[in-house]
């Protein structure tokens, strides 16, 4: 995907860094937030899904608490985040409402995206919010995260969210113009890189660390984020958030910042992930009708087409779908654990509540979480 292809994207994740959001630690930059929200609202008018990953809760909390230096102890960081999150979310919500848009706060930890069931729950929630036209505002759950489960920086979080919702583009707004051939503060001959592959071997030498002292990420984390985002085929643009209309300009294909392009298309990337990198935990045997629908129509798998269930699996784990002769047709992330899947196999979704005592997903496996073999 080239820059000119960005005008056709349907889903974007925008990440805004701490230094930008808080004017270098002086408090929330409400003028800048108003401008960014206006641009994101413009994307929504173009029917482009927008997910916002916002840093700044700790930095805003520091400002409100009168702290001049970023706390080093975990409980102090958590306290600052709890205080700062209030102002951060309210500012975004107030601005989005000016355009008739709803915002939703979503706090995530690493466990939410590494555990298959919680991953699927988070994905379902975010996709439902997008279906309703809501702009999810995501931050790391700093108030409860421990050192072992921290993302480490919101650049990484933004990349994982891009994977989660299958965004085509990740825009990382920072206080730098993009990636340079060297540190522009140290080397006068350093030049801005317009485009580069995420797998270019030169990236490690060119990326430096943050010097602001406010966030946890520098250019090296942005390079890592671009590589993580590329796992699902997403491109990444790292650009200066202070540039006027930076978000809408990037979407228009204008040459701003550094464009990191993936070496694999989104569909191929997801197929590779589902087909080869996850362990199969169970098997579904499908009737001829279900096999035909999957092969010819690319639809979701409904329970009514499932003849039998085997293996040991929980919601969100990978299962193999086979025809009655044992030939594998597809693989996908199942919406029900083994016990419930056995109970609803061969049944219509209208019977789920009576059988299970609750009604959740109408599909056994959603088409977005399935790949044909």
VOTINU-45606 format. One line per field, with one value per residue (C-alpha): x, y, z; residue in one letter; residue number from 1. Coordinates in nm, 4 decimals, always signed. Layout:
# residues N
xx c(X | ...)
yy c(Y | ...)
zz c(Z | ...)
resn c(A | ...)
resi c(NUM | ...)
# end
This chain:
# residues 373
xx c(+0.0000 | +0.1422 | +0.0617 | -0.1829 | -0.3816 | -0.4544 | -0.7443 | -0.9345 | -0.8890 | -1.1909 | -1.0383 | -0.7571 | -0.6002 | -0.4684 | -0.2202 | -0.1366 | +0.1662 | +0.1960 | +0.4216 | +0.1777 | -0.1333 | +0.0074 | +0.2154 | +0.5323 | +0.3850 | +0.2111 | -0.1419 | -0.3851 | -0.3461 | -0.7168 | -0.6634 | -0.4704 | -0.7226 | -1.0018 | -0.8135 | -0.7403 | -1.1005 | -1.2241 | -1.0087 | -1.1223 | -1.4826 | -1.4133 | -1.2965 | -1.6171 | -1.8106 | -1.6262 | -1.7427 | -1.3905 | -1.3804 | -1.1556 | -0.9989 | -0.8030 | -0.5188 | -0.4368 | -0.1340 | -0.1250 | -0.3098 | +0.0073 | +0.1346 | -0.1993 | -0.2141 | +0.1354 | +0.0196 | -0.2916 | -0.0921 | +0.1859 | +0.4541 | +0.7517 | +0.9261 | +0.7629 | +0.7166 | +0.9342 | +0.7339 | +0.4448 | +0.1848 | +0.2671 | +0.2363 | -0.0986 | -0.2227 | -0.1189 | -0.2896 | -0.6134 | -0.6221 | -0.5198 | -0.7588 | -1.0553 | -0.9520 | -0.8248 | -1.1443 | -1.3702 | -1.1798 | -1.2135 | -1.5775 | -1.6768 | -1.5088 | -1.6545 | -2.0025 | -1.9655 | -1.9854 | -2.2676 | -2.0299 | -2.0062 | -1.6727 | -1.6163 | -1.3384 | -1.1626 | -0.8788 | -0.6638 | -0.3800 | -0.1468 | -0.3455 | -0.6518 | -0.4753 | -0.2656 | -0.5521 | -0.7563 | -1.0956 | -1.0318 | -0.8836 | -1.2033 | -1.4153 | -1.2143 | -1.2336 | -1.6095 | -1.6640 | -1.4496 | -1.6066 | -1.9535 | -1.8637 | -1.7407 | -2.0612 | -2.2536 | -2.0372 | -1.8658 | -1.5004 | -1.3262 | -1.0665 | -0.8150 | -0.5447 | -0.3394 | -0.5079 | -0.2269 | -0.4251 | -0.4208 | -0.1379 | +0.1649 | +0.5180 | +0.4705 | +0.1643 | +0.2451 | +0.2614 | +0.5602 | +0.4433 | +0.1267 | +0.2953 | +0.2969 | -0.0610 | -0.1684 | -0.0057 | -0.1766 | -0.5093 | -0.4497 | -0.4023 | -0.7098 | -0.9535 | -0.7775 | -0.7096 | -0.5451 | -0.3445 | -0.1845 | -0.1063 | +0.1341 | +0.1394 | +0.4501 | +0.6576 | +0.8978 | +0.8486 | +0.9110 | +1.2083 | +1.5398 | +1.8576 | +2.0102 | +1.9200 | +1.8520 | +1.9473 | +2.2958 | +2.3582 | +2.2989 | +2.3014 | +2.0215 | +1.7364 | +1.3729 | +1.2849 | +0.9653 | +0.9013 | +1.0670 | +0.9842 | +0.9142 | +1.1731 | +1.4536 | +1.7694 | +1.8689 | +1.5811 | +1.7511 | +2.0438 | +1.8248 | +1.5730 | +1.6577 | +1.4924 | +1.2629 | +1.4207 | +1.1045 | +1.0878 | +0.7075 | +0.6220 | +0.7786 | +0.8371 | +1.0846 | +1.1354 | +1.2580 | +0.9184 | +0.7491 | +0.9577 | +0.8698 | +0.5029 | +0.5151 | +0.6521 | +0.3869 | +0.1103 | +0.2444 | +0.1734 | -0.1900 | -0.0961 | -0.1395 | +0.0786 | +0.2067 | +0.2699 | +0.4733 | +0.4202 | +0.4308 | +0.1019 | +0.1499 | +0.1210 | -0.2105 | -0.4648 | -0.2042 | -0.4550 | -0.6707 | -0.3598 | -0.2130 | -0.5404 | -0.5356 | -0.2032 | +0.0015 | +0.3713 | +0.3929 | +0.6159 | +0.7530 | +0.5458 | +0.6286 | +0.4861 | +0.4279 | +0.5646 | +0.2442 | -0.1177 | -0.3775 | -0.5692 | -0.2518 | -0.1198 | -0.4352 | -0.4492 | -0.0892 | -0.1640 | -0.4780 | -0.3534 | -0.0020 | +0.0746 | -0.2040 | -0.2438 | -0.5599 | -0.7535 | -1.0616 | -1.2525 | -1.5973 | -1.7528 | -1.9814 | -2.2696 | -2.2653 | -2.4713 | -2.2335 | -1.9322 | -2.0934 | -2.1758 | -1.8228 | -1.6579 | -1.8842 | -2.0249 | -1.7580 | -2.0134 | -1.9839 | -2.0264 | -2.3622 | -2.4205 | -2.7019 | -2.4426 | -2.2263 | -2.2801 | -2.0277 | -1.7713 | -1.4471 | -1.1335 | -1.0821 | -1.1160 | -1.2407 | -1.4042 | -1.1593 | -0.9358 | -0.8587 | -1.0583 | -1.0471 | -1.3597 | -1.3865 | -1.6383 | -1.7945 | -1.5033 | -1.2518 | -1.1158 | -1.0209 | -1.2209 | -1.1323 | -0.9870 | -1.1234 | -1.1593 | -1.4692 | -1.7197 | -1.8139 | -1.6266 | -1.6510 | -1.9380 | -2.1630 | -2.0610 | -2.1728 | -2.5063 | -2.5877 | -2.4409 | -2.7101 | -2.9349 | -3.0651 | -2.9344 | -3.2925 | -3.2676 | -2.9404 | -3.1001 | -3.3300 | -3.0452 | -2.7621 | -2.9510 | -2.8048 | -2.7830 | -2.4453 | -2.2945 | -2.5307 | -2.2381 | -2.0279 | -1.7327 | -1.7539 | -1.6236 | -1.3752 | -1.2130 | -1.1992 | -0.9735 | -1.0447 | -0.7770)
yy c(+0.0000 | +0.3379 | +0.6799 | +0.7466 | +0.4389 | +0.5994 | +0.7935 | +0.4637 | +0.3342 | +0.2550 | +0.2253 | +0.4132 | +0.4138 | +0.7536 | +0.7682 | +1.1007 | +1.1248 | +1.2694 | +1.5605 | +1.6791 | +1.6408 | +1.8255 | +2.0998 | +1.9409 | +1.8771 | +2.2118 | +2.0710 | +1.9555 | +2.1476 | +2.2073 | +2.4043 | +2.1177 | +1.8598 | +2.0624 | +2.0623 | +1.6884 | +1.6031 | +1.8223 | +1.6227 | +1.2882 | +1.4045 | +1.4892 | +1.1305 | +1.0014 | +1.2184 | +1.0281 | +0.6969 | +0.6158 | +0.4314 | +0.6059 | +0.4584 | +0.6982 | +0.5770 | +0.8536 | +0.8953 | +1.1738 | +1.0470 | +1.0332 | +1.3649 | +1.5375 | +1.3823 | +1.5134 | +1.8607 | +1.8426 | +1.7107 | +1.9640 | +1.7020 | +1.8360 | +1.5027 | +1.1828 | +0.9459 | +0.6370 | +0.4120 | +0.2138 | +0.3239 | +0.6909 | +0.6444 | +0.4714 | +0.7525 | +1.0170 | +0.8222 | +0.7954 | +1.1721 | +1.2618 | +1.0233 | +1.2280 | +1.5445 | +1.3616 | +1.1711 | +1.4643 | +1.6869 | +1.4395 | +1.3629 | +1.7310 | +1.7957 | +1.4948 | +1.5900 | +1.9209 | +1.7162 | +1.4918 | +1.2039 | +0.9778 | +0.8781 | +0.5675 | +0.5145 | +0.1782 | +0.0869 | -0.2127 | -0.4124 | -0.6547 | -0.9454 | -0.8257 | -0.8817 | -1.1873 | -1.3952 | -1.5325 | -1.4978 | -1.1432 | -1.0585 | -1.1684 | -0.9805 | -0.6611 | -0.7013 | -0.7577 | -0.4523 | -0.2242 | -0.3437 | -0.2930 | +0.0618 | +0.1325 | -0.0125 | +0.2388 | +0.5232 | +0.5748 | +0.6824 | +0.4564 | +0.6435 | +0.3844 | +0.4094 | +0.1606 | +0.0837 | +0.2474 | +0.2481 | -0.1323 | -0.2448 | -0.3983 | -0.4019 | -0.7488 | -0.6624 | -0.3082 | -0.2444 | -0.0231 | +0.2584 | +0.3566 | +0.3229 | -0.0538 | -0.0396 | +0.1499 | -0.1102 | -0.3972 | -0.2141 | -0.1754 | -0.5541 | -0.6054 | -0.4038 | -0.4765 | -0.1104 | -0.0331 | +0.2576 | +0.3607 | +0.7321 | +0.8143 | +1.1854 | +1.3020 | +1.6135 | +1.5149 | +1.5516 | +1.1820 | +0.9494 | +1.1049 | +0.9412 | +1.0489 | +1.2532 | +1.6033 | +1.7504 | +1.6063 | +1.5807 | +1.8835 | +1.6699 | +1.4400 | +1.4244 | +1.3214 | +0.9811 | +1.0022 | +0.6292 | +0.3129 | -0.0559 | -0.1788 | -0.4502 | -0.2189 | -0.3138 | +0.0518 | +0.1345 | +0.0338 | +0.2648 | +0.5618 | +0.5403 | +0.7060 | +0.7214 | +0.9826 | +1.2831 | +1.4562 | +1.2656 | +1.2624 | +0.9524 | +0.6099 | +0.5987 | +0.7470 | +0.6946 | +0.3406 | +0.2463 | +0.3986 | +0.1842 | -0.1195 | -0.0176 | +0.0122 | -0.3405 | -0.4739 | -0.3024 | -0.4529 | -0.8031 | -0.7495 | -0.5630 | -0.2092 | +0.0785 | +0.3403 | +0.7134 | +0.8930 | +1.2681 | +1.5934 | +1.6488 | +2.0263 | +2.0418 | +2.1943 | +1.9347 | +1.6610 | +1.3753 | +1.4665 | +1.5498 | +1.2032 | +1.0394 | +1.2511 | +1.0969 | +1.4138 | +1.3536 | +1.4221 | +1.2552 | +0.9069 | +0.6397 | +0.2835 | +0.0424 | -0.3280 | -0.6028 | -0.8039 | -0.7325 | -0.7276 | -1.0367 | -1.2377 | -1.1267 | -1.2331 | -1.5652 | -1.6345 | -1.5504 | -1.7639 | -2.0527 | -2.0909 | -1.9128 | -2.0301 | -2.3786 | -2.5650 | -2.6618 | -2.8274 | -2.9464 | -2.8810 | -3.1167 | -2.9294 | -3.0444 | -3.0023 | -2.6834 | -2.5099 | -2.6159 | -2.4760 | -2.1423 | -2.1024 | -2.1878 | -1.9985 | -1.7073 | -1.6209 | -1.6015 | -1.6640 | -2.0151 | -2.0652 | -2.3311 | -2.4849 | -2.6119 | -2.7861 | -3.1618 | -3.2427 | -3.0826 | -3.2311 | -3.1204 | -2.8967 | -2.5253 | -2.2019 | -1.8997 | -1.7223 | -2.0207 | -2.1611 | -2.4545 | -2.6450 | -2.6737 | -2.9944 | -3.1547 | -3.4935 | -3.6696 | -3.5044 | -3.2569 | -2.9240 | -2.6339 | -2.3438 | -2.2335 | -1.9685 | -1.8230 | -1.9744 | -1.7661 | -2.0436 | -2.2861 | -2.6598 | -2.7325 | -2.4589 | -2.5322 | -2.8931 | -2.7803 | -2.5437 | -2.7485 | -2.7972 | -2.5375 | -2.2015 | -1.8897 | -1.8143 | -2.1183 | -2.0158 | -1.8352 | -2.1256 | -2.3793 | -2.1836 | -1.9480 | -1.6507 | -1.5178 | -1.3915 | -1.4116 | -1.5425 | -1.6984 | -1.9946 | -1.8306 | -1.4830 | -1.4517 | -1.1814 | -1.4414 | -1.7202 | -1.8155 | -2.0729 | -2.3378)
zz c(+0.0000 | -0.1053 | +0.0375 | -0.2438 | -0.1376 | +0.2013 | +0.0521 | +0.0285 | +0.3821 | +0.5990 | +0.9468 | +1.1200 | +1.4655 | +1.5806 | +1.8682 | +2.0355 | +2.2638 | +2.6139 | +2.5247 | +2.2587 | +2.4706 | +2.7697 | +2.6043 | +2.7328 | +3.0787 | +3.1339 | +3.1283 | +2.8614 | +2.5358 | +2.4812 | +2.1609 | +2.0055 | +2.1281 | +1.9660 | +1.6353 | +1.6434 | +1.7293 | +1.4447 | +1.2031 | +1.3430 | +1.3176 | +0.9532 | +0.8984 | +1.0543 | +0.8076 | +0.5351 | +0.6918 | +0.8115 | +1.1447 | +1.3976 | +1.7105 | +1.9312 | +2.1529 | +2.3951 | +2.6150 | +2.8693 | +3.1772 | +3.3870 | +3.2504 | +3.3152 | +3.6618 | +3.7342 | +3.6365 | +3.8541 | +4.1492 | +4.1064 | +4.0351 | +3.8377 | +3.7750 | +3.6482 | +3.9458 | +3.9523 | +4.1843 | +4.0389 | +4.2945 | +4.2364 | +3.8607 | +3.9105 | +4.1337 | +3.8814 | +3.6017 | +3.8006 | +3.8546 | +3.5008 | +3.3287 | +3.4495 | +3.2685 | +2.9605 | +2.8875 | +2.9654 | +2.7246 | +2.4372 | +2.5151 | +2.5281 | +2.1946 | +2.0135 | +2.1327 | +1.9494 | +1.6295 | +1.7433 | +1.8102 | +2.1115 | +2.2630 | +2.4764 | +2.7280 | +2.6979 | +2.9355 | +2.8460 | +2.9976 | +2.8235 | +2.9678 | +2.7792 | +2.4472 | +2.5311 | +2.6750 | +2.3832 | +2.5515 | +2.6712 | +2.3317 | +2.1612 | +2.4153 | +2.3623 | +1.9855 | +1.9916 | +2.2105 | +1.9927 | +1.6680 | +1.8159 | +1.9215 | +1.5683 | +1.4243 | +1.6362 | +1.5041 | +1.8414 | +1.8687 | +2.1237 | +2.3308 | +2.4490 | +2.7107 | +2.9059 | +3.2362 | +3.4341 | +3.7578 | +3.7867 | +3.5583 | +3.7257 | +3.5928 | +3.4495 | +3.2398 | +3.1247 | +2.7513 | +2.8277 | +2.6018 | +2.4208 | +2.0814 | +2.1393 | +2.2656 | +1.9533 | +1.7275 | +1.9094 | +1.8836 | +1.5085 | +1.4937 | +1.7105 | +1.4968 | +1.1650 | +1.0920 | +0.7611 | +0.9009 | +1.2284 | +1.2671 | +1.5505 | +1.6332 | +1.8134 | +1.8785 | +1.5987 | +1.2244 | +1.1714 | +1.1485 | +1.0480 | +0.9246 | +1.2569 | +1.5631 | +1.4196 | +1.7551 | +1.7249 | +1.3506 | +1.1294 | +0.8151 | +0.9367 | +0.6861 | +0.7195 | +0.5751 | +0.3720 | +0.3174 | +0.4407 | +0.4732 | +0.8256 | +0.7649 | +0.6552 | +0.8480 | +0.8888 | +1.1212 | +1.4474 | +1.3786 | +1.2945 | +1.5820 | +1.9130 | +2.2542 | +2.4087 | +2.5694 | +2.6906 | +3.0202 | +3.0006 | +2.8030 | +2.7938 | +2.4201 | +2.1770 | +1.8048 | +1.8723 | +2.0179 | +1.7141 | +1.4817 | +1.6918 | +1.6808 | +1.3016 | +1.2821 | +1.5182 | +1.3212 | +0.9991 | +1.1332 | +1.0361 | +0.7195 | +0.8575 | +0.7394 | +0.9864 | +0.9576 | +1.2252 | +1.1974 | +1.3942 | +1.5733 | +1.5673 | +1.1873 | +1.0832 | +0.9708 | +1.0068 | +1.0398 | +0.7403 | +0.5379 | +0.6003 | +0.4975 | +0.1809 | +0.0846 | +0.1440 | +0.2050 | +0.5791 | +0.8360 | +0.7771 | +0.6066 | +0.7171 | +0.4653 | +0.5394 | +0.3190 | +0.3346 | +0.2467 | +0.5316 | +0.4166 | +0.3663 | +0.7048 | +0.8881 | +0.7048 | +0.8005 | +1.1640 | +1.1893 | +0.9799 | +1.1092 | +1.4358 | +1.6683 | +1.8090 | +1.7101 | +2.0229 | +1.8775 | +1.5740 | +1.4286 | +1.1755 | +0.9347 | +0.7217 | +0.3442 | +0.3568 | +0.5952 | +0.3880 | +0.0746 | +0.2430 | +0.3781 | +0.0470 | -0.1888 | +0.0096 | +0.2649 | +0.5454 | +0.9170 | +1.0527 | +1.2217 | +1.4851 | +1.2805 | +1.0311 | +1.2935 | +1.3258 | +1.6005 | +1.8319 | +1.9675 | +2.1501 | +2.4543 | +2.3939 | +2.5468 | +2.3856 | +2.1558 | +2.0843 | +1.7394 | +1.6044 | +1.2776 | +1.0616 | +0.8578 | +0.6258 | +0.6976 | +0.5244 | +0.7556 | +0.4990 | +0.6599 | +0.5185 | +0.7486 | +1.0807 | +1.3123 | +1.6589 | +1.8156 | +2.0105 | +2.2548 | +2.4780 | +2.4123 | +2.6537 | +2.5168 | +2.1579 | +2.1979 | +2.3394 | +2.0527 | +1.7653 | +1.5008 | +1.6641 | +1.5467 | +1.7211 | +1.8302 | +2.0609 | +2.2304 | +2.5240 | +2.6041 | +2.5779 | +2.7430 | +2.9686 | +2.7816 | +2.4278 | +2.3095 | +1.9601 | +1.6941 | +1.5026 | +1.6111 | +1.4307 | +1.2784 | +0.9242 | +1.0356 | +1.2645 | +1.0072 | +0.7194 | +0.4495 | +0.4053)
resn c(X | X | X | X | X | X | X | X | X | X | X | X | X | X | X | X | X | X | X | X | X | X | X | X | X | X | X | X | X | X | X | X | X | X | X | X | X | X | X | X | X | X | X | X | X | X | X | X | X | X | X | X | X | X | X | X | X | X | X | X | X | X | X | X | X | X | X | X | X | X | X | X | X | X | X | X | X | X | X | X | X | X | X | X | X | X | X | X | X | X | X | X | X | X | X | X | X | X | X | X | X | X | X | X | X | X | X | X | X | X | X | X | X | X | X | X | X | X | X | X | X | X | X | X | X | X | X | X | X | X | X | X | X | X | X | X | X | X | X | X | X | X | X | X | X | X | X | X | X | X | X | X | X | X | X | X | X | X | X | X | X | X | X | X | X | X | X | X | X | X | X | X | X | X | X | X | X | X | X | X | X | X | X | X | X | X | X | X | X | X | X | X | X | X | X | X | X | X | X | X | X | X | X | X | X | X | X | X | X | X | X | X | X | X | X | X | X | X | X | X | X | X | X | X | X | X | X | X | X | X | X | X | X | X | X | X | X | X | X | X | X | X | X | X | X | X | X | X | X | X | X | X | X | X | X | X | X | X | X | X | X | X | X | X | X | X | X | X | X | X | X | X | X | X | X | X | X | X | X | X | X | X | X | X | X | X | X | X | X | X | X | X | X | X | X | X | X | X | X | X | X | X | X | X | X | X | X | X | X | X | X | X | X | X | X | X | X | X | X | X | X | X | X | X | X | X | X | X | X | X | X | X | X | X | X | X | X | X | X | X | X | X | X | X | X | X | X | X | X | X | X | X | X | X | X | X | X | X | X | X | X | X | X | X | X | X | X | X | X | X | X | X | X)
resi c(1 | 2 | 3 | 4 | 5 | 6 | 7 | 8 | 9 | 10 | 11 | 12 | 13 | 14 | 15 | 16 | 17 | 18 | 19 | 20 | 21 | 22 | 23 | 24 | 25 | 26 | 27 | 28 | 29 | 30 | 31 | 32 | 33 | 34 | 35 | 36 | 37 | 38 | 39 | 40 | 41 | 42 | 43 | 44 | 45 | 46 | 47 | 48 | 49 | 50 | 51 | 52 | 53 | 54 | 55 | 56 | 57 | 58 | 59 | 60 | 61 | 62 | 63 | 64 | 65 | 66 | 67 | 68 | 69 | 70 | 71 | 72 | 73 | 74 | 75 | 76 | 77 | 78 | 79 | 80 | 81 | 82 | 83 | 84 | 85 | 86 | 87 | 88 | 89 | 90 | 91 | 92 | 93 | 94 | 95 | 96 | 97 | 98 | 99 | 100 | 101 | 102 | 103 | 104 | 105 | 106 | 107 | 108 | 109 | 110 | 111 | 112 | 113 | 114 | 115 | 116 | 117 | 118 | 119 | 120 | 121 | 122 | 123 | 124 | 125 | 126 | 127 | 128 | 129 | 130 | 131 | 132 | 133 | 134 | 135 | 136 | 137 | 138 | 139 | 140 | 141 | 142 | 143 | 144 | 145 | 146 | 147 | 148 | 149 | 150 | 151 | 152 | 153 | 154 | 155 | 156 | 157 | 158 | 159 | 160 | 161 | 162 | 163 | 164 | 165 | 166 | 167 | 168 | 169 | 170 | 171 | 172 | 173 | 174 | 175 | 176 | 177 | 178 | 179 | 180 | 181 | 182 | 183 | 184 | 185 | 186 | 187 | 188 | 189 | 190 | 191 | 192 | 193 | 194 | 195 | 196 | 197 | 198 | 199 | 200 | 201 | 202 | 203 | 204 | 205 | 206 | 207 | 208 | 209 | 210 | 211 | 212 | 213 | 214 | 215 | 216 | 217 | 218 | 219 | 220 | 221 | 222 | 223 | 224 | 225 | 226 | 227 | 228 | 229 | 230 | 231 | 232 | 233 | 234 | 235 | 236 | 237 | 238 | 239 | 240 | 241 | 242 | 243 | 244 | 245 | 246 | 247 | 248 | 249 | 250 | 251 | 252 | 253 | 254 | 255 | 256 | 257 | 258 | 259 | 260 | 261 | 262 | 263 | 264 | 265 | 266 | 267 | 268 | 269 | 270 | 271 | 272 | 273 | 274 | 275 | 276 | 277 | 278 | 279 | 280 | 281 | 282 | 283 | 284 | 285 | 286 | 287 | 288 | 289 | 290 | 291 | 292 | 293 | 294 | 295 | 296 | 297 | 298 | 299 | 300 | 301 | 302 | 303 | 304 | 305 | 306 | 307 | 308 | 309 | 310 | 311 | 312 | 313 | 314 | 315 | 316 | 317 | 318 | 319 | 320 | 321 | 322 | 323 | 324 | 325 | 326 | 327 | 328 | 329 | 330 | 331 | 332 | 333 | 334 | 335 | 336 | 337 | 338 | 339 | 340 | 341 | 342 | 343 | 344 | 345 | 346 | 347 | 348 | 349 | 350 | 351 | 352 | 353 | 354 | 355 | 356 | 357 | 358 | 359 | 360 | 361 | 362 | 363 | 364 | 365 | 366 | 367 | 368 | 369 | 370 | 371 | 372 | 373)
# end
